[in-house]
Amino acid sequence: MSAQHIFDAAPLGALIRYSDGTPRPPARFNKKLRAWERNNGVGRLIKKSAAVERPTYSTPAGFTLHHGDFGSHGVIVMVVHFSYLVTSALCFEIDKVPDPGMVRVLTQWEGVDELRHLAADQTSAEAWLAAHRYSNARFETVVADEVARLHMIGRAA
């Protein structure tokens, strides 16, 4: 699938797999392996950004994938997000969509929703929000119609 298809069809919270189509190099080639891992992986879709048209520049639409939180002893030191434009040459596929009944914790900045957490249910989402304290957060429950629509799109593609 193209990056444009992911932007159009994938719901926030979906796991997205991406690849450049090249085979994984052997582990002994450290530099080649790190370069390969930048273009091949899996991330959770957390944000979709619309195209920007300004008098001096323009940017195509894109999306952001969350790859992980890194730290130690319960303290997150680094959060890794990768952003891709819909014009990306990488191949993308929807690996897994959120199950119906799961709850997204979303914030919004300048009209763009960003997924902060994907919880199993409303109680878990409220507990997570109480611990992480985002002032402008809201809850959105994943509905069965959303998942069914995505499966129909996947069969047509």
C-alpha positions in Angstrom: 0.0 0.0 0.0 1.1 3.5 -0.5 1.5 6.2 2.2 -1.5 8.0 0.7 -3.7 4.9 1.4 -2.5 4.8 5.0 -3.3 8.5 5.4 -6.8 8.0 3.9 -7.8 4.7 5.5 -5.9 3.8 8.6 -7.4 4.7 12.0 -5.4 6.3 14.8 -4.0 3.6 16.9 -3.4 1.1 14.0 -0.1 -0.7 13.8 1.6 0.2 10.5 4.3 -1.9 9.0 6.6 -0.2 6.5 9.4 -1.5 4.2 11.7 -0.4 1.4 11.6 -3.9 -0.1 15.3 -4.7 0.5 16.3 -7.9 2.4 17.6 -7.6 6.0 21.4 -7.6 6.1 23.3 -10.0 8.4 23.7 -8.8 12.0 27.5 -8.6 11.6 27.1 -5.5 9.3 26.2 -3.0 12.0 26.0 0.1 9.9 24.0 -1.6 7.1 21.6 -3.1 9.6 21.0 0.3 11.3 20.3 1.9 7.9 18.0 -0.9 7.0 16.1 -0.6 10.3 15.4 3.1 9.5 13.4 2.1 6.4 11.8 -1.2 7.7 9.8 -1.5 10.8 6.5 -1.1 12.7 4.9 1.8 14.5 1.6 2.9 15.9 -0.2 5.6 13.9 -0.6 8.6 16.3 -1.2 11.6 14.1 -2.3 12.6 10.6 -1.4 16.0 9.3 -3.2 17.7 6.4 -1.3 19.3 3.5 -0.1 22.9 4.1 -0.3 25.5 1.4 1.4 28.9 2.1 2.5 31.6 -0.2 6.1 30.7 0.3 6.0 26.9 0.6 3.8 23.9 0.5 4.0 20.5 2.3 2.0 17.4 1.3 -0.1 15.6 3.9 1.6 13.1 6.2 1.3 10.9 9.3 3.4 10.1 12.3 4.2 6.7 13.7 5.2 6.1 17.4 8.1 3.6 17.6 8.8 3.4 21.3 9.6 5.0 24.6 13.1 4.4 25.9 14.5 4.8 29.4 15.3 3.0 32.6 13.9 2.5 36.1 10.4 3.8 35.0 11.7 7.1 33.6 11.2 7.7 29.9 14.3 9.5 28.5 13.5 9.4 24.8 10.3 9.0 22.7 10.8 8.0 19.1 8.4 9.2 16.4 8.9 9.0 12.6 6.9 11.1 10.3 6.2 10.3 6.7 4.7 12.3 3.8 2.0 10.8 1.5 4.6 11.0 -1.2 7.0 8.5 0.5 8.4 5.8 -1.7 8.2 3.2 1.1 5.6 0.4 1.1 3.1 0.5 4.0 0.6 -1.9 5.3 -1.9 -1.9 8.1 -0.7 -4.7 10.5 -3.4 -4.4 13.1 -6.3 -2.1 13.9 -7.6 -1.3 17.4 -10.3 -3.7 18.5 -13.9 -2.4 19.0 -14.4 -1.2 22.5 -10.8 0.1 22.9 -10.5 3.7 24.0 -8.2 6.3 22.4 -6.9 9.1 24.6 -6.5 12.1 22.2 -5.2 15.6 22.4 -5.6 18.3 19.8 -3.3 21.0 18.7 -4.2 23.5 15.9 -7.0 21.2 14.8 -4.9 18.0 14.5 -5.7 15.0 16.8 -2.8 13.2 18.3 -3.1 9.8 20.0 -1.5 9.8 23.5 -2.6 6.4 24.6 -4.7 3.4 23.4 -6.4 1.7 26.3 -8.3 -1.6 26.5 -11.4 0.1 28.0 -12.8 3.3 29.5 -11.6 2.6 33.0 -8.1 2.0 31.9 -8.1 5.1 29.8 -9.3 7.2 32.7 -6.6 5.7 35.0 -3.9 6.4 32.4 -5.1 10.0 32.0 -5.2 10.5 35.8 -1.5 9.4 36.0 -0.3 11.4 32.9 -2.4 14.6 33.2 -3.1 16.1 29.8 -5.2 19.2 30.2 -7.0 19.1 26.8 -7.5 15.3 26.5 -10.6 13.5 25.4 -11.7 9.9 25.0 -12.8 8.3 21.8 -14.2 4.7 21.8 -13.3 2.5 18.8 -16.6 1.4 17.2 -17.2 -1.8 15.3 -18.4 0.1 12.2 -14.9 1.8 11.9 -13.1 -1.6 11.9 -15.6 -3.2 9.5 -15.2 -0.2 7.1 -11.5 -0.7 7.1 -11.8 -4.4 6.3 -14.1 -3.5 3.3 -11.5 -1.0 2.1 -8.7 -3.6 2.5 -10.6 -6.2 0.3 -11.3 -3.6 -2.4 -7.6 -2.5 -2.6 
